[in-house]
Each structure stands twice: as C-alpha cells, then as structure tokens.
Amino acid sequence: MKQGKIILSLAALGGLMLVARSMNGKSIPDGLTAVKPFDKSKYLGTWYEIARFDYRYERNLNNVSATYTLKDNGNIRVDNKGYNYKKQKWEESIGKAKPAGDPKEARLKVSFFGPFYAAYNVVALDKDYKYALVAGKNTDYLWLLSREKTMPEDVKNKYLDIARKAGYKVDELIWVKQDR
C-alpha cells in the first residue's frame, strides 16, 4: 500500500513537471508568432468554431462556441459549449485563461482541468476582432474562429495559407456545422 502511494505521488509529480516544462518552454509552433499588440477586452465575447482538428474533448460536437468573459481577478472565464450529435444533447465545459507572458501579446494559457494549462496562441486576427486563427503549442492544435457562424472565403483561405506554411495538415481539419 505504501509503495503504491509513493509510485502514484512520483507519477503525479512527473506529470506536473511535464506540464510545467511544456508551458515554460516552446509553446507556439515554429513559423508562427502571436498577434501583438493584443487587446484582451476586444477579444472577449462569443466566438464560433469554424474548423478544428479532431480532439478527444470535442469529438462528435457541432455548433461549438466559446464565450470569454472577464473575471474580477483580471483572468478570463472560458465557457465552451457544443451539441453532441451522437448523444443528441448540449455539452458545456467551463475553464479559465490568463496571459502566458506579455499581456499585450495574444499568448494565453487555458485550463479546463485544475492546474493543467494548454497553450492558446492567437496567430492571426483581423483589425475588428471578427476572425481569428488560434494555434496550440504544436501543429496538432488549430482552430478557425469567427464572431459569426460563418467565415468569408477570403479570410478562410488566408488563415489556411498561414497554417499550411507553418506545417499544419489543413486537409485534416473538421469543418464544424453551425446550424443550431
């Protein structure tokens, strides 16, 4: 019993070290930079997911949106929701976000699971904060977001070109239905 607790504690410590290392080390793919200057207050509000890669936490979800609101402590509340078309029900996940460095740079770290954070890098953003291209820490994570349930073809093509040049396999993106 005692040995099992020691092994579990060591495994937990190792996991925390890996998370800390990934957030302290490189947290944006080569060839991309986060938008700067970035105005957090303009980014708040609701964004609709236009495209993403297939992630376990978003599998079978359409009509996905994320609503960002400012918390009293200056961090951001993240309210993600989507319709699971297999289970025929809405699913929601509440998280938090905070700057990953310079608050004037669009690099955030986001958590839905306690102390574990993931990189959230806005790498393309129009001047009116209507369309965004968001990258994770590597080329396995990418989102095209819009304030509306659609995205103009020229913006979509521009963002796909940025992603393609950075090494993303954009032909593997899932195009999210926004019909509810």
Secondary structure, DSSP 8 states (H G I E B T S, - for coil): -HHHHHHHHHHHHHHHHHHHHHHHS--S-TT----SS--HHHH-EEEEEEEE---GGGTTEEEEEEEEEE-TTS-EEEEEEEEETTTTEEEEEEEEEEESS-TTSSEEEEEEETTEEEEEEEEEE-TTS-EEEEE-SSTT-EEEEESSS---HHHHHHHHHHHHHTT--GGG-EE-----
